Amino acid sequence: MQTTDKPPLLELSAVSKRFVKPLDIAMQIGNLLGAHLREEVVHAVDGVDLSIMQGEVVGLVGESGCGKSTLGRLAIGLLPLSAGRRSWKGAPLDGLPAERARALQLKMQMIFQDPYASLNPRMRVIDIVGEAPVAHGLIHRRQQTEFVGLQLNRVGLDPTLMRRFPHQFSGGQRARIGIARALAVKPEFLVCDESVAALDVSIQAQVLNLFDDLQSALGLTYLFISHDLGVVQHISDRVLIMYLGRIVESGLTQQIFHAPNHPYTQALLAEVGKVEPKKRTFVPIKGEIPSPLAPPPGCHFHPRCPHVMDRCRVESPPLVEIAPARMSACWLNATAG
Amino acid sequence: MSEQADAMGAKGRPEREYRSAQREGDPVNVKPLLEVDGLRTHFFTKAGVVKAVDDVSFTLAAGEVLGLVGESGSGKSMTGYSLMGLIDPPGRIVGGSIRLRDSELTTLSAEGMRSLRGNRLAMIFQDPMMTLNPVLRVDRQMTEAILAHAKVSEREALARSREALVKVGIASPDERLMAYPHQFSGGMRQRVAIAIALLNRPDVIIADEPTTALDVTIQGQILYEVQKLSRELGTALIWITHDLSVIAGLADRICVMYAGRIVEQGTTEDVLTHPAHPYTQGLLDSVPSRNPPGERLRQIPGMTPSLLDVAPGCAFRERCTRATAICETMPDMLPAPRGGEGHAMRCHHPLAD
């Protein structure tokens, strides 16, 4: 991969995202009359550090509502940060002049989850894929047909279909259109947000192979967001496990899957279905992911954790290095070490 | 409603109103609980006839879990809907028979079907937000299902609803009965949907991708509850899914569907360890966790065919590496070359290494 002295392609330091639901007028009047209503604040992402090297595939795993999609959107600047900094190849990304910021924005693209909802049903494929490169002056409008043809070819679609509308394609083909659209502006970094979740197994395998091929052909870097551990294990070099807005464990894919450290990771991995024809007894993790509106104090996982101690209920464990390139946030490591 | 002697009482704890395999004096295990034979459900659209279910046959014994596996558009959900009598025009069951114990369901009147549905046959759908009525409280939705089929007091119905919620692992059931569906999380809603399906102790529950919309940890919880229930109550289960890993740990037998037909069936063990049909093998190969990490996945080329005007012969031949000229004729359902009893497939060139 890369030498370590090179700055990471994208670095997020202590980024947070809070969504605030302000008080409406009735609530404000209520407060004047003595009701104690507060604004509702969701800490979707809470002080996350993340650095991604060029050419790396980083998997981000978590249950729905844990903030993984929000983190993906923060990473490429689709959502403004509430706190923290972003830098690209060592240079800060915030407070840049508009023109420079726009040029850099093109380097980061996103592939969305739902191939049905993320394509405009009223646009033809040629416009879906070819609009952005023309608008950003990467190509001239006269070159659009030829350019879109090349892009479609690259993702394994027949260029003669470019005058069609999205509804005329199958789910797998739409996923390819979404990929072609993201690649059309020549990005270096792609956030794939559950990009294969909506596809059938046989089509999912095709699209995963396509991601693989494109990475080697174009030297892309991926942040691969998924709840499917099998997919993440297959595609990622490194994995981050997220729970309720915080990273609870990170490390190389091999390490995480062979020796999970955090109790949450262990529980998640126990749920990975293996295609083995053995009647197995399903042993569930207790409880559900708590509401991010009122996260439990201390370690967010403690109400569901089988190893919970008194300390977990009050103090939040920091994400510490437990082995080279391996981080985990659990008090069990503090007592054991 | 006649209360029969509790035949399974020795096995499990005696259940009130338990409908066992010996209902109506049937000898146990002589006949399967559900027999589907040559079922055809076609949709007559302007563009042509869509053969969503085409010559599907399988049997289900009491307490058995049958996995119906296939990709979208393979007809697996339509098979489930056909069993429930939920096919709307332009669709229609055009042939075959569905026998639940002694009654033939395909010729049953709408009224007769209505008395079975939710009573002896129940269905759990994929999206629990769509199945639960958003403007009715859970207690109303549950008691309604009981009162429609049994002459009991509302108080009795409420008690049974509460019991069903406890059974699917819902904490503080009394409060939950008074809540509306939007106050539940996705996993909780699916539990409520399962509890509703269980209310009348059906013989067969058809579950159509019930855990697909849920997180893995929640999926684990739901599978745990379902497994426990089918073991304790002896309810037969048809589990429709595209996820082979779920079915591998849950089902006794598997039917693999492709383009409206069952292409392979047998015990879970046989189908997953000695797949005979190239499509089954391809599906298994596509699962990422069965491939060495970092290497290319072994993919099936092409995509599932449109069910409109399927060419005669094997529907998989366009994507199959083993296809030859003979594949233009439809292969019969034959015993698989390797594997045990009841392992059958529809292929001219089965895998037999």
Boltz contact constraints between the chains, C-beta under 6 A:
constraints:
  - contact:
      token1: [A, 63]
      token2: [B, 215]
      max_distance: 6.0
  - contact:
      token1: [A, 64]
      token2: [B, 215]
      max_distance: 6.0
  - contact:
      token1: [A, 170]
      token2: [B, 303]
      max_distance: 6.0
  - contact:
      token1: [A, 172]
      token2: [B, 303]
      max_distance: 6.0
  - contact:
      token1: [A, 200]
      token2: [B, 71]
      max_distance: 6.0
  - contact:
      token1: [A, 200]
      token2: [B, 72]
      max_distance: 6.0
  - contact:
      token1: [A, 201]
      token2: [B, 283]
      max_distance: 6.0
  - contact:
      token1: [A, 201]
      token2: [B, 286]
      max_distance: 6.0
  - contact:
      token1: [A, 202]
      token2: [B, 286]
      max_distance: 6.0
  - contact:
      token1: [A, 202]
      token2: [B, 300]
      max_distance: 6.0
  - contact:
      token1: [A, 205]
      token2: [B, 286]
      max_distance: 6.0
  - contact:
      token1: [A, 205]
      token2: [B, 297]
      max_distance: 6.0
  - contact:
      token1: [A, 205]
      token2: [B, 299]
      max_distance: 6.0
  - contact:
      token1: [A, 206]
      token2: [B, 299]
      max_distance: 6.0
  - contact:
      token1: [A, 208]
      token2: [B, 297]
      max_distance: 6.0
  - contact:
      token1: [A, 209]
      token2: [B, 296]
      max_distance: 6.0
  - contact:
      token1: [A, 209]
      token2: [B, 297]
      max_distance: 6.0
  - contact:
      token1: [A, 209]
      token2: [B, 299]
      max_distance: 6.0
  - contact:
      token1: [A, 230]
      token2: [B, 288]
      max_distance: 6.0
  - contact:
      token1: [A, 230]
      token2: [B, 289]
      max_distance: 6.0
  - contact:
      token1: [A, 231]
      token2: [B, 288]
      max_distance: 6.0
  - contact:
      token1: [A, 233]
      token2: [B, 293]
      max_distance: 6.0
  - contact:
      token1: [A, 234]
      token2: [B, 288]
      max_distance: 6.0
  - contact:
      token1: [A, 234]
      token2: [B, 293]
      max_distance: 6.0
  - contact:
      token1: [A, 271]
      token2: [B, 216]
      max_distance: 6.0
  - contact:
      token1: [A, 271]
      token2: [B, 217]
      max_distance: 6.0
  - contact:
      token1: [A, 271]
      token2: [B, 220]
      max_distance: 6.0
  - contact:
      token1: [A, 273]
      token2: [B, 245]
      max_distance: 6.0
  - contact:
      token1: [A, 273]
      token2: [B, 246]
      max_distance: 6.0
  - contact:
      token1: [A, 275]
      token2: [B, 244]
      max_distance: 6.0
  - contact:
      token1: [A, 275]
      token2: [B, 245]
      max_distance: 6.0
  - contact:
      token1: [A, 275]
      token2: [B, 248]
      max_distance: 6.0
  - contact:
      token1: [A, 275]
      token2: [B, 287]
      max_distance: 6.0
  - contact:
      token1: [A, 275]
      token2: [B, 290]
      max_distance: 6.0
  - contact:
      token1: [A, 276]
      token2: [B, 248]
      max_distance: 6.0
  - contact:
      token1: [A, 277]
      token2: [B, 248]
      max_distance: 6.0
  - contact:
      token1: [A, 277]
      token2: [B, 268]
      max_distance: 6.0
  - contact:
      token1: [A, 277]
      token2: [B, 269]
      max_distance: 6.0
  - contact:
      token1: [A, 277]
      token2: [B, 272]
      max_distance: 6.0
  - contact:
      token1: [A, 277]
      token2: [B, 273]
      max_distance: 6.0
  - contact:
      token1: [A, 280]
      token2: [B, 249]
      max_distance: 6.0
  - contact:
      token1: [A, 282]
      token2: [B, 220]
      max_distance: 6.0
  - contact:
      token1: [A, 282]
      token2: [B, 223]
      max_distance: 6.0
  - contact:
      token1: [A, 282]
      token2: [B, 224]
      max_distance: 6.0
  - contact:
      token1: [A, 282]
      token2: [B, 227]
      max_distance: 6.0
  - contact:
      token1: [A, 284]
      token2: [B, 220]
      max_distance: 6.0
  - contact:
      token1: [A, 284]
      token2: [B, 221]
      max_distance: 6.0
  - contact:
      token1: [A, 284]
      token2: [B, 224]
      max_distance: 6.0
  - contact:
      token1: [A, 285]
      token2: [B, 217]
      max_distance: 6.0
  - contact:
      token1: [A, 288]
      token2: [B, 185]
      max_distance: 6.0
  - contact:
      token1: [A, 288]
      token2: [B, 187]
      max_distance: 6.0
